[in-house]
Amino acid sequence: MIAGNDRTKLYSVVALILSVLTFYWRLYPAIRKMDEDGLITPKGYSKTLAIMIASFVGLFLLALLAHLIFQSG
């Protein structure tokens, strides 16, 4: 990705966002259920994980928007 052109970097960020969202959509409900059932320590970790995932997606989206704004101008 470091040596890729701008289009490759753009597609990489989009793929990264989609892969993280796929994890959230498919696996997070199972992790939340395990947390509610007391199978994960520390208790409440699923909430921390949700915040971390949202932060990652938010930062990736900001990077994507910044790239689109500053590359077109």
MODELLER restraints for C-alpha pairs under 7 A, 6 or more apart:
rsr = mdl.restraints
at = mdl.atoms
rsr.add(forms.Gaussian(group=physical.xy_distance, feature=features.Distance(at['CA:1:A'], at['CA:9:A']), mean=6.13, stdev=0.5))
rsr.add(forms.Gaussian(group=physical.xy_distance, feature=features.Distance(at['CA:13:A'], at['CA:60:A']), mean=6.74, stdev=0.5))
rsr.add(forms.Gaussian(group=physical.xy_distance, feature=features.Distance(at['CA:13:A'], at['CA:64:A']), mean=6.72, stdev=0.5))
rsr.add(forms.Gaussian(group=physical.xy_distance, feature=features.Distance(at['CA:17:A'], at['CA:57:A']), mean=5.94, stdev=0.5))
rsr.add(forms.Gaussian(group=physical.xy_distance, feature=features.Distance(at['CA:17:A'], at['CA:60:A']), mean=6.46, stdev=0.5))
rsr.add(forms.Gaussian(group=physical.xy_distance, feature=features.Distance(at['CA:31:A'], at['CA:46:A']), mean=6.44, stdev=0.5))
rsr.add(forms.Gaussian(group=physical.xy_distance, feature=features.Distance(at['CA:32:A'], at['CA:46:A']), mean=5.32, stdev=0.5))
rsr.add(forms.Gaussian(group=physical.xy_distance, feature=features.Distance(at['CA:34:A'], at['CA:40:A']), mean=6.28, stdev=0.5))
rsr.add(forms.Gaussian(group=physical.xy_distance, feature=features.Distance(at['CA:35:A'], at['CA:43:A']), mean=6.28, stdev=0.5))
rsr.add(forms.Gaussian(group=physical.xy_distance, feature=features.Distance(at['CA:35:A'], at['CA:44:A']), mean=6.43, stdev=0.5))
rsr.add(forms.Gaussian(group=physical.xy_distance, feature=features.Distance(at['CA:35:A'], at['CA:45:A']), mean=6.99, stdev=0.5))
rsr.add(forms.Gaussian(group=physical.xy_distance, feature=features.Distance(at['CA:35:A'], at['CA:46:A']), mean=6.29, stdev=0.5))
